[in-house]
Amino acid sequence: MMRIFRKIINATYPLRMGISKLTGMGIRIYKNEKKASAKESFYSLKAMLITGEEIQFDRYKNKKVLIVNLASECGFTPQYGQLEKLYKEGEELVVLGFPANNFGKQEPGTDVEINNFCKINYGVTFPVFKKNDVKGNSKQTVYQWLTDKNKNGWNDIEPEWNFYKYLVDENGNLSEVSSSSVSPLNISF
């Protein structure tokens, strides 16, 4: 049953993205127009990889970082492949994935199941972190920074669905927030 569902998602994804691009429906891009600097350092953050290793974000200094909330049963799940392509092509870009079950219960799996899904279905090699909340009062630390202008300097927008994208520049400042309907391949780095 799940295999059929994934085939339907993969088959309809290009059509859905094409309609969004043509009509603008669902496309939202928020930019740090005033070039506001972060009030708390992005590089002071840390998070736990899905494999259990703690990652200090100071390792991402001088790189652009694209942070995305992930889900394996979402209509935007084919973006895993696009994110992997960006990760492999960009020496100065890092993609960080954060699985969450906040939207439509579309990430019900355990960390082990999520990790297997990413590797088997999309060949994911970019860092994927432990499943955790990305919105609300219990959201994990990275998303607290991304969605609080008192920390990142300008943005209070939480993800409205899976595959919201947050771009942090090479100086550790949040530069852009893109909705699910924006293909990772259409973001200007």
C-alpha positions in Angstrom: 0.0 0.0 0.0 2.8 2.4 1.0 4.7 1.7 -2.2 1.6 2.6 -4.3 1.2 5.8 -2.3 4.8 6.8 -3.0 4.4 6.1 -6.7 1.4 8.4 -6.8 3.2 11.1 -4.9 6.2 10.8 -7.3 4.0 10.8 -10.4 1.9 13.9 -9.4 4.7 16.0 -7.8 6.0 17.5 -11.1 2.4 18.5 -12.0 1.8 20.1 -8.6 5.0 22.0 -8.7 4.4 23.1 -12.3 0.9 24.5 -11.4 2.4 26.3 -8.4 5.1 27.8 -10.6 2.7 28.8 -13.3 0.0 30.3 -11.0 2.1 31.3 -8.0 -0.3 29.3 -5.8 1.4 28.2 -2.5 4.7 30.0 -3.3 5.9 32.2 -0.5 9.4 33.6 -0.2 10.4 35.9 2.6 13.7 37.7 2.4 15.9 39.5 4.9 15.5 42.7 2.9 17.1 44.9 5.6 20.1 42.6 6.0 19.3 42.2 9.7 22.0 40.4 11.7 21.2 37.5 14.0 20.9 38.6 17.7 22.0 35.1 18.9 24.7 33.2 17.0 23.6 30.5 14.6 26.9 28.9 15.3 26.1 28.4 19.0 23.4 25.9 18.0 23.7 22.1 18.2 21.4 19.2 17.3 21.4 15.4 17.4 21.8 13.5 14.2 19.3 10.7 13.5 22.2 8.3 14.3 22.7 9.8 17.7 25.8 12.0 17.1 25.6 15.6 18.4 26.5 18.2 15.8 27.8 21.6 16.8 26.8 24.2 14.2 30.1 26.1 14.4 31.3 23.5 11.8 29.1 25.3 9.2 30.9 28.6 9.5 31.6 30.2 6.1 29.0 28.0 4.4 25.5 28.6 3.3 23.1 26.3 5.2 19.7 25.2 3.9 17.5 23.8 6.7 14.4 21.9 5.8 11.7 20.2 7.8 11.1 16.7 6.3 8.3 14.1 6.0 8.3 10.8 4.2 4.5 10.6 3.5 4.0 14.1 2.1 3.2 15.3 -1.4 6.5 17.2 -1.3 8.6 14.2 -0.4 10.2 14.0 -3.9 12.1 17.2 -2.8 14.4 14.8 -0.9 16.0 14.0 -4.3 16.4 17.7 -5.1 17.9 18.4 -1.7 20.4 15.6 -2.2 21.4 17.0 -5.6 22.0 20.4 -4.1 24.1 18.8 -1.3 26.3 16.9 -3.6 26.8 19.8 -6.0 27.5 22.6 -3.6 30.8 22.7 -1.8 29.8 26.0 -0.1 26.2 24.8 0.7 25.1 22.4 3.4 21.7 20.9 3.5 20.3 19.9 7.0 17.1 17.9 7.3 14.8 17.9 10.3 12.1 15.2 10.2 8.9 16.3 12.0 5.4 14.9 12.4 3.7 18.3 12.9 1.8 18.4 9.6 -0.9 15.8 8.8 1.0 13.2 10.7 3.1 12.6 7.6 6.2 11.5 9.4 5.0 8.7 11.7 8.2 6.7 11.5 10.8 6.1 14.1 14.3 7.6 13.6 15.5 4.2 12.3 12.7 4.0 9.8 13.2 7.6 8.6 16.9 7.0 8.2 16.3 3.9 6.1 13.6 5.6 4.1 16.0 8.5 3.2 18.8 6.2 2.2 16.8 3.6 0.3 14.4 5.8 -1.6 16.5 9.0 -2.2 20.1 8.0 -1.5 20.3 10.8 1.1 23.8 11.6 2.3 23.1 15.1 3.8 22.8 15.3 7.6 19.4 14.2 8.8 18.6 15.0 12.5 16.4 13.3 15.0 12.7 13.6 14.6 11.3 16.5 16.6 8.8 19.3 16.6 9.4 22.3 14.3 6.5 24.5 15.4 4.7 25.3 18.6 5.9 25.5 22.2 7.9 22.3 22.1 9.8 23.0 18.9 13.5 22.0 19.0 16.3 24.5 19.5 17.2 25.1 15.8 13.6 25.9 14.9 13.4 28.2 18.0 16.2 30.2 16.4 14.8 30.1 12.9 11.4 31.3 14.0 12.1 34.0 16.6 13.2 37.5 15.4 14.7 38.1 18.9 17.2 35.3 18.0 17.6 35.4 14.2 17.1 39.2 13.7 14.0 39.4 11.6 11.8 36.3 11.1 8.9 35.0 13.2 7.4 32.7 10.6 7.1 29.0 11.6 6.8 26.3 8.9 3.2 26.1 7.6 3.8 22.6 6.2 6.5 20.0 5.5 9.5 21.1 3.4 9.7 24.7 4.4 13.2 25.9 3.7 15.3 28.3 5.8 18.5 29.6 4.2 21.3 30.8 6.5 24.1 32.8 4.8 27.8 32.1 5.2 27.9 34.7 8.1 25.3 32.9 10.1 22.4 35.2 9.3 19.0 34.0 8.2 18.6 35.3 4.7 15.5 33.7 3.3 12.4 31.5 4.1 10.7 29.6 1.3 7.4 27.7 1.4 7.0 24.0 0.5 5.9 24.9 -3.1 9.3 26.5 -3.8 11.6 23.8 -5.3 15.0 23.7 -3.6 16.4 23.9 -7.1 14.8 27.4 -7.6 16.4 29.0 -4.5 19.1 31.5 -5.3 22.2 30.6 -3.4 
